[in-house]
């Protein structure tokens, strides 16, 4: 019995090794290693001639958040629709709220536990142009990484639009609401 257990343990150990993992032991090139396959011996291949990046098919302003003068766009350059705002809400809740809070007010579990540089409230920067928020998401900001690979440019603009709605919602008093909305809110609050 003891021998059997030992044998089982040995198999389990070996099982964790490269020899049994086809993904690890398969032939492949590592990014900076020399390649024996390509004549120029470079493993990282350049894009094929004529290859178009997904973002290149968009108008430059939509893809970069900058106008022809290189400055951040003042306004979201895609049509503002309810669908865009709803998309922005789901994308914000999934990608940003964990750090910046669901109201973008900087109140989140991560912020409470990140001692050195907690994610700030995004309500305090309402004066920044829309294109700036787009750039922060596209390029990263300080210790915050870029979200370009997680969010399409459309999603990033949707988040900017929703962020504007959040900023508005957090800087208004109930008296400023349209009468219908005010009545509804008062009813819900009771
Ligand atoms: C993992 C946590 C985290 C997530 C997720 C995150 N951020 Fe940030 N964000 C930060 C931190 C930390 C900073 C401050 C970075 C610094 O100053 O170095 C920051 C800074 C910013 C700033 C600049 C704020 C200012 O006033 O200077 C903006 C705008 C911003 N984030 C927007 C977003 C948006 C939009 C998303 C979602 C796509 C997002 N962030 C997701 C952590 C996060």
Boltz pocket constraint, residues with backbone or C-beta under 6 A from the ligand:
constraints:
  - pocket:
      binder: B
      contacts: [[A, 91], [A, 92], [A, 95], [A, 96], [A, 97], [A, 98], [A, 99], [A, 100], [A, 110], [A, 117], [A, 118], [A, 119], [A, 120], [A, 121], [A, 122], [A, 125], [A, 132], [A, 133], [A, 136], [A, 137], [A, 141], [A, 142], [A, 143], [A, 144], [A, 147], [A, 159]]
      max_distance: 6.0
